[in-house]
């Protein structure tokens, strides 16, 4: 009788934890879908909100100083510069173009 009670309580505990886990997963999926829909509607209305990350801002400012003002950068140089600073290649090209216009 004591073993049956222990098995029953563990079974109830496992079922309740799994039900709670399924509910939590569904809730997070629902929230992410709502956030995605909200972001899409903001894009359509051209009210784009972007978060400013301090780490990325520092890297971008350093990148502007480091990029030379040559009008042409070959692809390997762009990719290596992007990998060093952990930014996209488009951002490196944009920094190069901004720097060339400022000189």
C-alpha positions in Angstrom: 0.0 0.0 0.0 2.8 2.4 0.8 4.5 1.7 -2.6 1.3 2.3 -4.4 0.9 5.7 -2.7 4.4 6.7 -3.7 3.9 5.6 -7.3 0.6 7.5 -7.4 2.0 10.7 -6.1 5.0 10.6 -8.4 2.7 9.9 -11.3 0.5 12.9 -10.4 3.6 15.0 -9.9 5.0 14.1 -13.3 1.7 14.7 -15.1 1.2 18.1 -13.4 4.8 19.1 -14.3 4.3 18.1 -18.0 0.9 19.9 -18.2 2.5 23.0 -16.8 5.5 22.7 -19.2 3.1 22.4 -22.2 1.2 25.4 -21.0 4.4 27.4 -20.6 5.7 26.5 -24.1 2.4 27.4 -25.7 2.3 30.7 -23.9 5.8 31.7 -25.0 5.0 30.7 -28.6 1.8 32.8 -28.5 3.8 35.8 -27.1 6.5 35.5 -29.8 3.8 35.4 -32.5 2.1 38.5 -31.1 5.4 40.3 -31.0 6.2 39.3 -34.5 2.8 40.6 -35.7 3.3 43.8 -33.8 6.8 44.3 -35.4 5.4 43.6 -38.9 2.6 46.2 -38.4 5.1 48.7 -37.2 7.2 48.1 -40.3 4.2 48.6 -42.5 3.4 51.9 -40.8 7.1 52.9 -41.1 7.3 53.3 -37.3 10.4 51.2 -36.8 11.7 51.0 -33.3 15.3 49.8 -32.9 17.1 49.0 -29.7 20.4 50.7 -29.2 23.0 48.3 -27.9 26.0 50.1 -26.2 28.4 47.4 -27.2 27.5 47.7 -30.9 27.6 51.5 -30.8 31.2 51.4 -29.4 32.2 48.9 -32.1 30.6 51.0 -34.9 32.4 54.2 -33.7 35.7 52.4 -33.6 35.0 51.0 -37.1 34.4 54.4 -38.5 37.9 55.5 -37.3 39.6 52.3 -38.5 38.2 52.0 -42.0 40.3 53.8 -44.6 38.6 56.3 -46.9 39.4 54.4 -50.1 36.4 54.1 -52.3 37.0 50.5 -53.1 37.3 47.6 -50.6 37.7 44.1 -51.9 35.4 41.4 -50.6 38.0 39.6 -48.5 39.0 42.8 -46.7 35.3 43.5 -45.9 34.7 40.0 -44.7 37.8 39.9 -42.5 37.0 43.4 -41.0 33.4 42.2 -40.3 34.6 39.1 -38.6 37.1 41.0 -36.5 34.5 43.4 -35.2 31.6 40.8 -35.2 29.4 43.0 -37.4 27.7 42.3 -40.7 29.6 43.0 -43.9 26.9 45.6 -44.8 27.7 47.6 -41.7 31.4 47.6 -42.6 30.6 48.9 -46.1 28.3 51.5 -44.7 31.0 52.7 -42.3 33.4 52.9 -45.2 31.0 54.9 -47.3 30.2 57.3 -44.4 33.9 57.8 -43.8 34.5 58.5 -47.5 31.8 61.2 -47.5 33.1 62.8 -44.4 36.6 63.3 -45.8 
